[in-house]
Amino acid sequence: MDLRTAHRTAESLLADLPSRWAHSRRVLEQAQRLAPVLGADAEVLAVAAVLHDVGYASTAVDTGQHMIDGARHLSRLGVDPEVCSLVAFHSSSEWEAAELGLSAELAAFRRPSSELLDAITYCDLTSGPGGAAVDPVSRLDEVLQRYGPDHVVHRAVFAARPALLGMVERVEKRLTGCGQS
Ligand SMILES: [Fe+2]
């Protein structure tokens, strides 16, 4: 799926979720900023970025773990397996899947390269829930507050936080190395 089609697909799936769509557009912008460090992988990251949260769309919801649901939905649409893998594994997905007993469902998708997984997670964590650019530490704090301590997302994000911030840091270093930050 090319970027134009991915953009249209995400816009239509998220039509009832305007904040998620605004957030997804910002994630795409962040992905496009990473193009100089990604080279040939820039297109796959951009496509995955704009599609990364389609698992919240009512037509995609199945397990309730939005990364897995989005990846499954895209897989049914015939989207490139590499894009589906990035959607499946983005951000705190592995921790959420473990909390929910869905690790086997996640393992149906191939784990992306750490370079691309770092990249999509960086884009997600630097994009606020309404589409503003945000600092990743505040973004994770906002997620922890939005979902109370008993919620699976809170537990997963709390456990994942050090690893997620490490991913952000690796991408920032690469951007600095490329003279892009
Ligand atoms: Fe997101």
Backbone and ligand atoms as CSV (ligand in chain L), in Angstrom:
chain,resi,resn,atom,element,x,y,z
A,1,MET,N,N,0.864,-1.197,0.000
A,1,MET,CA,C,0.000,0.000,0.000
A,1,MET,C,C,0.898,1.244,0.000
A,2,ASP,N,N,0.637,2.165,-0.924
A,2,ASP,CA,C,1.465,3.375,-0.953
A,2,ASP,C,C,0.949,4.388,0.085
A,3,LEU,N,N,1.723,5.435,0.284
A,3,LEU,CA,C,1.396,6.368,1.360
A,3,LEU,C,C,0.060,7.061,1.141
A,4,ARG,N,N,-0.224,7.401,-0.116
A,4,ARG,CA,C,-1.491,8.099,-0.394
A,4,ARG,C,C,-2.692,7.202,-0.019
A,5,THR,N,N,-2.608,5.923,-0.402
A,5,THR,CA,C,-3.697,4.988,-0.083
A,5,THR,C,C,-3.771,4.746,1.431
A,6,ALA,N,N,-2.597,4.638,2.061
A,6,ALA,CA,C,-2.568,4.419,3.518
A,6,ALA,C,C,-3.223,5.596,4.238
A,7,HIS,N,N,-2.949,6.808,3.756
A,7,HIS,CA,C,-3.509,8.026,4.357
A,7,HIS,C,C,-5.036,7.991,4.242
A,8,ARG,N,N,-5.512,7.648,3.045
A,8,ARG,CA,C,-6.974,7.581,2.829
A,8,ARG,C,C,-7.609,6.499,3.693
A,9,THR,N,N,-6.942,5.348,3.777
A,9,THR,CA,C,-7.463,4.212,4.559
A,9,THR,C,C,-7.566,4.596,6.034
A,10,ALA,N,N,-6.504,5.203,6.566
A,10,ALA,CA,C,-6.506,5.579,7.982
A,10,ALA,C,C,-7.558,6.657,8.245
A,11,GLU,N,N,-7.657,7.620,7.340
A,11,GLU,CA,C,-8.626,8.711,7.520
A,11,GLU,C,C,-10.043,8.153,7.577
A,12,SER,N,N,-10.309,7.184,6.713
A,12,SER,CA,C,-11.657,6.635,6.682
A,12,SER,C,C,-11.918,5.746,7.905
A,13,LEU,N,N,-10.934,4.943,8.299
A,13,LEU,CA,C,-11.148,4.079,9.471
A,13,LEU,C,C,-11.293,4.891,10.760
A,14,LEU,N,N,-10.596,6.028,10.820
A,14,LEU,CA,C,-10.613,6.826,12.060
A,14,LEU,C,C,-11.581,8.010,11.973
A,15,ALA,N,N,-12.513,7.960,10.999
A,15,ALA,CA,C,-13.426,9.097,10.778
A,15,ALA,C,C,-14.216,9.468,12.036
A,16,ASP,N,N,-14.540,8.479,12.860
A,16,ASP,CA,C,-15.314,8.762,14.081
A,16,ASP,C,C,-14.424,9.095,15.277
A,17,LEU,N,N,-13.118,9.099,15.062
A,17,LEU,CA,C,-12.171,9.323,16.170
A,17,LEU,C,C,-11.217,10.458,15.790
A,18,PRO,N,N,-11.736,11.703,15.743
A,18,PRO,CA,C,-10.930,12.816,15.221
A,18,PRO,C,C,-9.616,13.053,15.957
A,19,SER,N,N,-9.573,12.814,17.276
A,19,SER,CA,C,-8.307,13.015,17.987
A,19,SER,C,C,-7.281,11.966,17.571
A,20,ARG,N,N,-7.725,10.739,17.433
A,20,ARG,CA,C,-6.804,9.678,16.996
A,20,ARG,C,C,-6.269,9.996,15.598
A,21,TRP,N,N,-7.133,10.551,14.760
A,21,TRP,CA,C,-6.695,10.883,13.399
A,21,TRP,C,C,-5.700,12.044,13.428
A,22,ALA,N,N,-5.969,13.041,14.265
A,22,ALA,CA,C,-5.018,14.168,14.393
A,22,ALA,C,C,-3.679,13.652,14.925
A,23,HIS,N,N,-3.742,12.773,15.921
A,23,HIS,CA,C,-2.522,12.161,16.467
A,23,HIS,C,C,-1.789,11.384,15.366
A,24,SER,N,N,-2.521,10.616,14.585
A,24,SER,CA,C,-1.898,9.795,13.526
A,24,SER,C,C,-1.220,10.659,12.470
A,25,ARG,N,N,-1.822,11.801,12.152
A,25,ARG,CA,C,-1.200,12.703,11.170
A,25,ARG,C,C,0.114,13.263,11.724
A,26,ARG,N,N,0.136,13.556,13.013
A,26,ARG,CA,C,1.376,14.046,13.631
A,26,ARG,C,C,2.438,12.931,13.635
A,27,VAL,N,N,2.009,11.697,13.894
A,27,VAL,CA,C,2.959,10.568,13.879
A,27,VAL,C,C,3.558,10.437,12.471
A,28,LEU,N,N,2.729,10.634,11.455
A,28,LEU,CA,C,3.239,10.616,10.075
A,28,LEU,C,C,4.267,11.736,9.860
A,29,GLU,N,N,3.961,12.931,10.346
A,29,GLU,CA,C,4.918,14.041,10.196
A,29,GLU,C,C,6.254,13.714,10.851
A,30,GLN,N,N,6.179,13.111,12.031
A,30,GLN,CA,C,7.409,12.731,12.732
A,30,GLN,C,C,8.168,11.681,11.905
A,31,ALA,N,N,7.429,10.747,11.321
A,31,ALA,CA,C,8.073,9.707,10.500
A,31,ALA,C,C,8.783,10.360,9.310
A,32,GLN,N,N,8.148,11.365,8.737
A,32,GLN,CA,C,8.757,12.023,7.577
A,32,GLN,C,C,10.029,12.786,7.974
A,33,ARG,N,N,10.071,13.263,9.219
A,33,ARG,CA,C,11.295,13.920,9.717
A,33,ARG,C,C,12.449,12.926,9.813
A,34,LEU,N,N,12.114,11.644,9.994
A,34,LEU,CA,C,13.167,10.626,10.155
A,34,LEU,C,C,13.689,10.108,8.814
A,35,ALA,N,N,13.061,10.542,7.719
A,35,ALA,CA,C,13.447,10.018,6.392
A,35,ALA,C,C,14.967,10.064,6.151
A,36,PRO,N,N,15.669,11.158,6.515
A,36,PRO,CA,C,17.115,11.196,6.234
A,36,PRO,C,C,17.915,10.107,6.945
A,37,VAL,N,N,17.436,9.640,8.112
A,37,VAL,CA,C,18.200,8.595,8.802
A,37,VAL,C,C,17.750,7.199,8.390
A,38,LEU,N,N,16.625,7.094,7.713
A,38,LEU,CA,C,16.099,5.761,7.383
A,38,LEU,C,C,16.388,5.328,5.961
A,39,GLY,N,N,16.668,6.257,5.095
A,39,GLY,CA,C,16.968,5.900,3.708
A,39,GLY,C,C,15.822,5.130,3.067
A,40,ALA,N,N,16.127,3.910,2.579
A,40,ALA,CA,C,15.148,3.123,1.820
A,40,ALA,C,C,13.947,2.700,2.669
A,41,ASP,N,N,14.088,2.728,4.007
A,41,ASP,CA,C,12.976,2.317,4.876
A,41,ASP,C,C,12.004,3.457,5.180
A,42,ALA,N,N,12.262,4.641,4.643
A,42,ALA,CA,C,11.451,5.808,4.998
A,42,ALA,C,C,9.980,5.612,4.601
A,43,GLU,N,N,9.743,5.019,3.443
A,43,GLU,CA,C,8.365,4.853,2.963
A,43,GLU,C,C,7.586,3.872,3.849
A,44,VAL,N,N,8.217,2.749,4.197
A,44,VAL,CA,C,7.509,1.760,5.019
A,44,VAL,C,C,7.185,2.360,6.392
A,45,LEU,N,N,8.092,3.173,6.929
A,45,LEU,CA,C,7.814,3.806,8.222
A,45,LEU,C,C,6.659,4.798,8.092
A,46,ALA,N,N,6.647,5.582,7.027
A,46,ALA,CA,C,5.584,6.583,6.843
A,46,ALA,C,C,4.216,5.897,6.716
A,47,VAL,N,N,4.170,4.821,5.948
A,47,VAL,CA,C,2.898,4.091,5.760
A,47,VAL,C,C,2.435,3.519,7.109
A,48,ALA,N,N,3.364,2.902,7.844
A,48,ALA,CA,C,3.005,2.319,9.142
A,48,ALA,C,C,2.593,3.414,10.125
A,49,ALA,N,N,3.256,4.572,10.051
A,49,ALA,CA,C,2.964,5.662,10.990
A,49,ALA,C,C,1.518,6.138,10.848
A,50,VAL,N,N,1.099,6.365,9.628
A,50,VAL,CA,C,-0.260,6.915,9.452
A,50,VAL,C,C,-1.321,5.861,9.795
A,51,LEU,N,N,-0.950,4.575,9.670
A,51,LEU,CA,C,-1.903,3.489,9.938
A,51,LEU,C,C,-1.808,2.940,11.364
A,52,HIS,N,N,-0.849,3.409,12.179
A,52,HIS,CA,C,-0.491,2.665,13.388
A,52,HIS,C,C,-1.623,2.499,14.395
A,53,ASP,N,N,-2.603,3.417,14.410
A,53,ASP,CA,C,-3.672,3.334,15.414
A,53,ASP,C,C,-5.027,2.919,14.826
A,54,VAL,N,N,-5.060,2.334,13.629
A,54,VAL,CA,C,-6.366,1.963,13.052
A,54,VAL,C,C,-7.057,0.866,13.862
A,55,GLY,N,N,-6.299,0.219,14.738
A,55,GLY,CA,C,-6.904,-0.814,15.592
A,55,GLY,C,C,-7.939,-0.270,16.570
A,56,TYR,N,N,-8.012,1.057,16.702
A,56,TYR,CA,C,-9.055,1.664,17.527
A,56,TYR,C,C,-10.382,1.797,16.764
A,57,ALA,N,N,-10.347,1.642,15.454
A,57,ALA,CA,C,-11.570,1.797,14.650
A,57,ALA,C,C,-12.560,0.683,14.988
A,58,SER,N,N,-13.847,1.022,15.045
A,58,SER,CA,C,-14.834,0.019,15.472
A,58,SER,C,C,-14.813,-1.219,14.571
A,59,THR,N,N,-14.536,-1.028,13.290
A,59,THR,CA,C,-14.524,-2.184,12.381
A,59,THR,C,C,-13.309,-3.079,12.602
A,60,ALA,N,N,-12.298,-2.559,13.308
A,60,ALA,CA,C,-11.069,-3.350,13.513
A,60,ALA,C,C,-11.033,-4.022,14.877
A,61,VAL,N,N,-11.788,-3.483,15.855
A,61,VAL,CA,C,-11.674,-3.990,17.231
A,61,VAL,C,C,-12.060,-5.468,17.302
A,62,ASP,N,N,-11.162,-6.253,17.932
A,62,ASP,CA,C,-11.419,-7.685,18.098
A,62,ASP,C,C,-10.928,-8.121,19.483
A,63,THR,N,N,-9.603,-8.209,19.666
A,63,THR,CA,C,-9.082,-8.615,20.978
A,63,THR,C,C,-9.166,-7.474,21.994
A,64,GLY,N,N,-9.219,-6.224,21.510
A,64,GLY,CA,C,-9.171,-5.063,22.402
A,64,GLY,C,C,-7.753,-4.535,22.577
A,65,GLN,N,N,-6.743,-5.258,22.068
A,65,GLN,CA,C,-5.358,-4.758,22.090
A,65,GLN,C,C,-5.186,-4.087,20.726
A,66,HIS,N,N,-5.121,-2.746,20.712
A,66,HIS,CA,C,-5.307,-2.051,19.434
A,66,HIS,C,C,-4.179,-2.290,18.441
A,67,MET,N,N,-2.990,-2.597,18.947
A,67,MET,CA,C,-1.879,-2.839,18.013
A,67,MET,C,C,-2.130,-4.147,17.230
A,68,ILE,N,N,-2.534,-5.190,17.963
A,68,ILE,CA,C,-2.815,-6.478,17.315
A,68,ILE,C,C,-4.040,-6.354,16.395
A,69,ASP,N,N,-5.087,-5.698,16.900
A,69,ASP,CA,C,-6.311,-5.565,16.091
A,69,ASP,C,C,-6.045,-4.780,14.808
A,70,GLY,N,N,-5.234,-3.725,14.921
A,70,GLY,CA,C,-4.911,-2.928,13.734
A,70,GLY,C,C,-4.115,-3.747,12.734
A,71,ALA,N,N,-3.126,-4.481,13.230
A,71,ALA,CA,C,-2.283,-5.286,12.337
A,71,ALA,C,C,-3.106,-6.379,11.650
A,72,ARG,N,N,-4.008,-7.006,12.410
A,72,ARG,CA,C,-4.854,-8.054,11.808
A,72,ARG,C,C,-5.756,-7.465,10.727
A,73,HIS,N,N,-6.333,-6.301,11.036
A,73,HIS,CA,C,-7.234,-5.659,10.072
A,73,HIS,C,C,-6.470,-5.316,8.791
A,74,LEU,N,N,-5.280,-4.761,8.953
A,74,LEU,CA,C,-4.479,-4.376,7.782
A,74,LEU,C,C,-4.042,-5.610,7.005
A,75,SER,N,N,-3.737,-6.675,7.734
A,75,SER,CA,C,-3.348,-7.917,7.078
A,75,SER,C,C,-4.504,-8.429,6.205
A,76,ARG,N,N,-5.723,-8.344,6.737
A,76,ARG,CA,C,-6.907,-8.767,5.956
A,76,ARG,C,C,-7.084,-7.899,4.714
A,77,LEU,N,N,-6.646,-6.645,4.795
A,77,LEU,CA,C,-6.750,-5.743,3.637
A,77,LEU,C,C,-5.608,-5.972,2.636
A,78,GLY,N,N,-4.692,-6.884,2.987
A,78,GLY,CA,C,-3.587,-7.201,2.074
A,78,GLY,C,C,-2.407,-6.249,2.184
A,79,VAL,N,N,-2.326,-5.537,3.299
A,79,VAL,CA,C,-1.213,-4.587,3.493
A,79,VAL,C,C,0.092,-5.373,3.705
A,80,ASP,N,N,1.181,-4.797,3.198
A,80,ASP,CA,C,2.533,-5.339,3.305
A,80,ASP,C,C,2.832,-5.858,4.725
A,81,PRO,N,N,3.297,-7.121,4.862
A,81,PRO,CA,C,3.563,-7.688,6.193
A,81,PRO,C,C,4.515,-6.840,7.043
A,82,GLU,N,N,5.446,-6.135,6.426
A,82,GLU,CA,C,6.381,-5.316,7.212
A,82,GLU,C,C,5.633,-4.159,7.900
A,83,VAL,N,N,4.662,-3.593,7.180
A,83,VAL,CA,C,3.838,-2.522,7.766
A,83,VAL,C,C,2.985,-3.110,8.894
A,84,CYS,N,N,2.381,-4.282,8.644
A,84,CYS,CA,C,1.541,-4.920,9.674
A,84,CYS,C,C,2.366,-5.199,10.928
A,85,SER,N,N,3.610,-5.644,10.748
A,85,SER,CA,C,4.476,-5.936,11.897
A,85,SER,C,C,4.762,-4.677,12.709
A,86,LEU,N,N,5.010,-3.577,12.022
A,86,LEU,CA,C,5.278,-2.325,12.750
A,86,LEU,C,C,4.045,-1.869,13.527
A,87,VAL,N,N,2.880,-2.017,12.923
A,87,VAL,CA,C,1.635,-1.656,13.616
A,87,VAL,C,C,1.446,-2.588,14.818
A,88,ALA,N,N,1.705,-3.882,14.619
A,88,ALA,CA,C,1.499,-4.877,15.686
A,88,ALA,C,C,2.388,-4.612,16.899
A,89,PHE,N,N,3.635,-4.212,16.648
A,89,PHE,CA,C,4.626,-4.130,17.738
A,89,PHE,C,C,4.877,-2.733,18.264
A,90,HIS,N,N,4.192,-1.705,17.716
A,90,HIS,CA,C,4.611,-0.349,18.079
A,90,HIS,C,C,4.439,-0.047,19.583
A,91,SER,N,N,5.335,0.800,20.061
A,91,SER,CA,C,5.286,1.329,21.438
A,91,SER,C,C,5.204,0.203,22.477
A,92,SER,N,N,4.203,0.235,23.347
A,92,SER,CA,C,4.176,-0.718,24.466
A,92,SER,C,C,3.444,-2.018,24.132
A,93,SER,N,N,3.299,-2.339,22.851
A,93,SER,CA,C,2.504,-3.506,22.463
A,93,SER,C,C,2.940,-4.803,23.133
A,94,GLU,N,N,4.250,-5.073,23.168
A,94,GLU,CA,C,4.695,-6.365,23.725
A,94,GLU,C,C,4.325,-6.472,25.206
A,95,TRP,N,N,4.409,-5.387,25.919
A,95,TRP,CA,C,4.070,-5.388,27.349
A,95,TRP,C,C,2.562,-5.541,27.534
A,96,GLU,N,N,1.778,-4.832,26.692
A,96,GLU,CA,C,0.311,-4.952,26.788
A,96,GLU,C,C,-0.149,-6.356,26.433
A,97,ALA,N,N,0.451,-6.925,25.403
A,97,ALA,CA,C,0.072,-8.279,24.986
A,97,ALA,C,C,0.360,-9.268,26.116
A,98,ALA,N,N,1.512,-9.097,26.788
A,98,ALA,CA,C,1.854,-9.996,27.902
A,98,ALA,C,C,0.828,-9.855,29.030
A,99,GLU,N,N,0.454,-8.600,29.349
A,99,GLU,CA,C,-0.537,-8.356,30.409
A,99,GLU,C,C,-1.880,-9.000,30.075
A,100,LEU,N,N,-2.220,-8.988,28.789
A,100,LEU,CA,C,-3.542,-9.457,28.358
A,100,LEU,C,C,-3.557,-10.934,27.961
A,101,GLY,N,N,-2.413,-11.599,28.041
A,101,GLY,CA,C,-2.359,-13.005,27.606
A,101,GLY,C,C,-2.473,-13.129,26.094
A,102,LEU,N,N,-1.985,-12.113,25.370
A,102,LEU,CA,C,-2.114,-12.110,23.898
A,102,LEU,C,C,-0.746,-12.203,23.200
A,103,SER,N,N,0.261,-12.695,23.925
A,103,SER,CA,C,1.596,-12.752,23.304
A,103,SER,C,C,1.609,-13.672,22.081
A,104,ALA,N,N,0.830,-14.752,22.125
A,104,ALA,CA,C,0.804,-15.673,20.973
A,104,ALA,C,C,0.187,-14.982,19.757
A,105,GLU,N,N,-0.873,-14.188,20.009
A,105,GLU,CA,C,-1.526,-13.464,18.908
A,105,GLU,C,C,-0.545,-12.447,18.304
A,106,LEU,N,N,0.229,-11.811,19.173
A,106,LEU,CA,C,1.217,-10.842,18.674
A,106,LEU,C,C,2.303,-11.572,17.873
A,107,ALA,N,N,2.670,-12.758,18.358
A,107,ALA,CA,C,3.753,-13.515,17.702
A,107,ALA,C,C,3.357,-14.019,16.313
A,108,ALA,N,N,2.070,-13.873,15.955
A,108,ALA,CA,C,1.660,-14.214,14.582
A,108,ALA,C,C,2.303,-13.250,13.592
A,109,PHE,N,N,2.763,-12.114,14.104
A,109,PHE,CA,C,3.448,-11.129,13.260
A,109,PHE,C,C,4.937,-11.204,13.555
A,110,ARG,N,N,5.728,-10.955,12.535
A,110,ARG,CA,C,7.175,-10.993,12.723
A,110,ARG,C,C,7.633,-9.716,13.423
A,111,ARG,N,N,8.552,-9.872,14.385
A,111,ARG,CA,C,9.037,-8.685,15.090
A,111,ARG,C,C,9.836,-7.828,14.109
A,112,PRO,N,N,9.537,-6.527,14.020
A,112,PRO,CA,C,10.262,-5.665,13.065
A,112,PRO,C,C,11.734,-5.527,13.464
A,113,SER,N,N,12.542,-4.994,12.577
A,113,SER,CA,C,13.933,-4.695,12.931
A,113,SER,C,C,13.907,-3.678,14.073
A,114,SER,N,N,14.925,-3.741,14.949
A,114,SER,CA,C,14.897,-2.818,16.086
A,114,SER,C,C,15.004,-1.378,15.598
A,115,GLU,N,N,15.661,-1.166,14.485
A,115,GLU,CA,C,15.777,0.204,13.953
A,115,GLU,C,C,14.391,0.793,13.618
A,116,LEU,N,N,13.559,-0.003,12.939
A,116,LEU,CA,C,12.228,0.507,12.568
A,116,LEU,C,C,11.284,0.539,13.768
A,117,LEU,N,N,11.443,-0.432,14.665
A,117,LEU,CA,C,10.598,-0.425,15.861
A,117,LEU,C,C,10.924,0.786,16.740
A,118,ASP,N,N,12.210,1.079,16.881
A,118,ASP,CA,C,12.602,2.310,17.593
A,118,ASP,C,C,11.963,3.518,16.913
A,119,ALA,N,N,12.014,3.534,15.586
A,119,ALA,CA,C,11.553,4.707,14.836
A,119,ALA,C,C,10.054,4.932,15.009
A,120,ILE,N,N,9.244,3.887,14.869
A,120,ILE,CA,C,7.787,4.105,14.978
A,120,ILE,C,C,7.411,4.456,16.417
A,121,THR,N,N,8.129,3.887,17.371
A,121,THR,CA,C,7.850,4.183,18.775
A,121,THR,C,C,8.234,5.631,19.091
A,122,TYR,N,N,9.366,6.069,18.563
A,122,TYR,CA,C,9.774,7.470,18.714
A,122,TYR,C,C,8.676,8.400,18.165
A,123,CYS,N,N,8.186,8.088,16.962
A,123,CYS,CA,C,7.162,8.945,16.333
A,123,CYS,C,C,5.892,8.986,17.180
A,124,ASP,N,N,5.478,7.844,17.710
A,124,ASP,CA,C,4.265,7.780,18.531
A,124,ASP,C,C,4.451,8.566,19.828
A,125,LEU,N,N,5.614,8.409,20.454
A,125,LEU,CA,C,5.822,9.017,21.775
A,125,LEU,C,C,6.148,10.506,21.710
A,126,THR,N,N,6.426,11.010,20.514
A,126,THR,CA,C,6.661,12.453,20.392
A,126,THR,C,C,5.421,13.151,19.822
A,127,SER,N,N,4.311,12.398,19.708
A,127,SER,CA,C,3.055,12.951,19.181
A,127,SER,C,C,1.983,12.836,20.249
A,128,GLY,N,N,1.397,13.948,20.624
A,128,GLY,CA,C,0.384,13.959,21.680
A,128,GLY,C,C,-0.930,13.349,21.223
A,129,PRO,N,N,-1.836,13.081,22.182
A,129,PRO,CA,C,-3.110,12.434,21.857
A,129,PRO,C,C,-4.001,13.276,20.950
A,130,GLY,N,N,-3.799,14.587,20.924
A,130,GLY,CA,C,-4.624,15.432,20.049
A,130,GLY,C,C,-3.864,15.957,18.847
A,131,GLY,N,N,-2.616,15.508,18.673
A,131,GLY,CA,C,-1.859,15.883,17.485
A,131,GLY,C,C,-0.754,16.904,17.708
A,132,ALA,N,N,-0.588,17.376,18.939
A,132,ALA,CA,C,0.511,18.330,19.199
A,132,ALA,C,C,1.827,17.561,19.343
A,133,ALA,N,N,2.931,18.265,19.090
A,133,ALA,CA,C,4.236,17.659,19.343
A,133,ALA,C,C,4.451,17.651,20.854
A,134,VAL,N,N,4.949,16.568,21.394
A,134,VAL,CA,C,5.157,16.487,22.847
A,134,VAL,C,C,6.498,15.843,23.178
A,135,ASP,N,N,6.915,16.103,24.411
A,135,ASP,CA,C,8.107,15.464,24.940
A,135,ASP,C,C,7.702,14.034,25.403
A,136,PRO,N,N,8.490,13.004,25.075
A,136,PRO,CA,C,8.113,11.626,25.390
A,136,PRO,C,C,7.870,11.357,26.879
A,137,VAL,N,N,8.619,12.037,27.753
A,137,VAL,CA,C,8.412,11.809,29.190
A,137,VAL,C,C,7.009,12.287,29.585
A,138,SER,N,N,6.609,13.490,29.107
A,138,SER,CA,C,5.261,13.988,29.420
A,138,SER,C,C,4.202,13.112,28.776
A,139,ARG,N,N,4.507,12.621,27.593
A,139,ARG,CA,C,3.541,11.784,26.873
A,139,ARG,C,C,3.266,10.499,27.661
A,140,LEU,N,N,4.315,9.863,28.174
A,140,LEU,CA,C,4.128,8.638,28.955
A,140,LEU,C,C,3.415,8.954,30.269
A,141,ASP,N,N,3.757,10.090,30.886
A,141,ASP,CA,C,3.069,10.484,32.122
A,141,ASP,C,C,1.579,10.690,31.860
A,142,GLU,N,N,1.271,11.298,30.701
A,142,GLU,CA,C,-0.141,11.551,30.351
A,142,GLU,C,C,-0.886,10.218,30.177
A,143,VAL,N,N,-0.234,9.244,29.545
A,143,VAL,CA,C,-0.877,7.926,29.345
A,143,VAL,C,C,-1.110,7.255,30.710
A,144,LEU,N,N,-0.095,7.337,31.584
A,144,LEU,CA,C,-0.228,6.721,32.915
A,144,LEU,C,C,-1.365,7.362,33.701
A,145,GLN,N,N,-1.564,8.675,33.496
A,145,GLN,CA,C,-2.658,9.360,34.196
A,145,GLN,C,C,-4.012,9.043,33.577
A,146,ARG,N,N,-4.022,8.960,32.222
A,146,ARG,CA,C,-5.298,8.717,31.522
A,146,ARG,C,C,-5.866,7.355,31.913
A,147,TYR,N,N,-4.976,6.357,32.033
A,147,TYR,CA,C,-5.412,5.022,32.446
A,147,TYR,C,C,-4.967,4.843,33.898
A,148,GLY,N,N,-5.898,4.639,34.785
A,148,GLY,CA,C,-5.570,4.508,36.214
A,148,GLY,C,C,-4.681,3.301,36.489
A,149,PRO,N,N,-4.129,3.225,37.722
A,149,PRO,CA,C,-3.152,2.180,38.063
A,149,PRO,C,C,-3.658,0.751,37.904
A,150,ASP,N,N,-4.982,0.546,37.894
A,150,ASP,CA,C,-5.484,-0.830,37.747
A,150,ASP,C,C,-5.671,-1.226,36.288
A,151,HIS,N,N,-5.491,-0.243,35.398
A,151,HIS,CA,C,-5.734,-0.535,33.972
A,151,HIS,C,C,-4.526,-1.220,33.350
A,152,VAL,N,N,-4.804,-2.149,32.444
A,152,VAL,CA,C,-3.738,-2.905,31.790
A,152,VAL,C,C,-2.749,-1.986,31.060
A,153,VAL,N,N,-3.263,-0.916,30.453
A,153,VAL,CA,C,-2.374,-0.006,29.714
A,153,VAL,C,C,-1.416,0.680,30.685
A,154,HIS,N,N,-1.945,1.073,31.844
A,154,HIS,CA,C,-1.092,1.709,32.856
A,154,HIS,C,C,0.020,0.743,33.271
A,155,ARG,N,N,-0.355,-0.498,33.592
A,155,ARG,CA,C,0.650,-1.468,34.062
A,155,ARG,C,C,1.697,-1.732,32.981
A,156,ALA,N,N,1.220,-1.863,31.731
A,156,ALA,CA,C,2.141,-2.155,30.624
A,156,ALA,C,C,3.074,-0.974,30.377
A,157,VAL,N,N,2.529,0.228,30.361
A,157,VAL,CA,C,3.355,1.409,30.061
A,157,VAL,C,C,4.337,1.670,31.198
A,158,PHE,N,N,3.891,1.424,32.426
A,158,PHE,CA,C,4.798,1.618,33.569
A,158,PHE,C,C,6.003,0.674,33.437
A,159,ALA,N,N,5.725,-0.585,33.090
A,159,ALA,CA,C,6.809,-1.571,32.937
A,159,ALA,C,C,7.686,-1.258,31.730
A,160,ALA,N,N,7.048,-0.747,30.681
A,160,ALA,CA,C,7.765,-0.520,29.420
A,160,ALA,C,C,8.553,0.787,29.414
A,161,ARG,N,N,8.224,1.690,30.324
A,161,ARG,CA,C,8.742,3.067,30.272
A,161,ARG,C,C,10.259,3.157,30.054
A,162,PRO,N,N,11.082,2.461,30.845
A,162,PRO,CA,C,12.530,2.605,30.624
A,162,PRO,C,C,12.952,2.159,29.222
A,163,ALA,N,N,12.389,1.055,28.757
A,163,ALA,CA,C,12.750,0.563,27.417
A,163,ALA,C,C,12.287,1.546,26.343
A,164,LEU,N,N,11.080,2.095,26.510
A,164,LEU,CA,C,10.536,3.024,25.506
A,164,LEU,C,C,11.393,4.293,25.438
A,165,LEU,N,N,11.796,4.791,26.604
A,165,LEU,CA,C,12.621,6.003,26.599
A,165,LEU,C,C,14.002,5.708,26.011
A,166,GLY,N,N,14.483,4.479,26.179
A,166,GLY,CA,C,15.743,4.075,25.548
A,166,GLY,C,C,15.627,4.077,24.030
A,167,MET,N,N,14.470,3.657,23.530
A,167,MET,CA,C,14.243,3.659,22.078
A,167,MET,C,C,14.253,5.089,21.537
A,168,VAL,N,N,13.578,5.978,22.271
A,168,VAL,CA,C,13.533,7.390,21.873
A,168,VAL,C,C,14.952,7.960,21.831
A,169,GLU,N,N,15.716,7.626,22.856
A,169,GLU,CA,C,17.081,8.163,22.953
A,169,GLU,C,C,17.944,7.684,21.775
A,170,ARG,N,N,17.790,6.414,21.398
A,170,ARG,CA,C,18.578,5.900,20.260
A,170,ARG,C,C,18.243,6.668,18.977
A,171,VAL,N,N,16.953,6.941,18.778
A,171,VAL,CA,C,16.553,7.662,17.560
A,171,VAL,C,C,17.083,9.105,17.610
A,172,GLU,N,N,16.992,9.725,18.769
A,172,GLU,CA,C,17.493,11.106,18.883
A,172,GLU,C,C,18.990,11.167,18.574
A,173,LYS,N,N,19.727,10.163,19.031
A,173,LYS,CA,C,21.173,10.121,18.752
A,173,LYS,C,C,21.429,9.999,17.258
A,174,ARG,N,N,20.618,9.172,16.596
A,174,ARG,CA,C,20.803,9.006,15.148
A,174,ARG,C,C,20.470,10.304,14.418
A,175,LEU,N,N,19.430,10.992,14.892
A,175,LEU,CA,C,19.059,12.276,14.273
A,175,LEU,C,C,20.181,13.288,14.459
A,176,THR,N,N,20.742,13.320,15.654
A,176,THR,CA,C,21.839,14.251,15.926
A,176,THR,C,C,23.032,13.905,15.033
A,177,GLY,N,N,23.307,12.614,14.911
A,177,GLY,CA,C,24.423,12.157,14.068
A,177,GLY,C,C,24.242,12.561,12.624
A,178,CYS,N,N,22.983,12.708,12.208
A,178,CYS,CA,C,22.670,13.077,10.820
A,178,CYS,C,C,22.542,14.589,10.674
A,179,GLY,N,N,22.742,15.308,11.759
A,179,GLY,CA,C,22.596,16.765,11.715
A,179,GLY,C,C,21.151,17.204,11.557
A,180,GLN,N,N,20.199,16.340,12.032
A,180,GLN,CA,C,18.785,16.639,11.802
A,180,GLN,C,C,18.062,17.173,13.027
A,181,SER,N,N,18.755,17.323,14.166
A,181,SER,CA,C,17.961,17.780,15.313
A,181,SER,C,C,18.462,19.109,15.828
L,1,LIG,FE,FE,-0.284,6.271,18.593
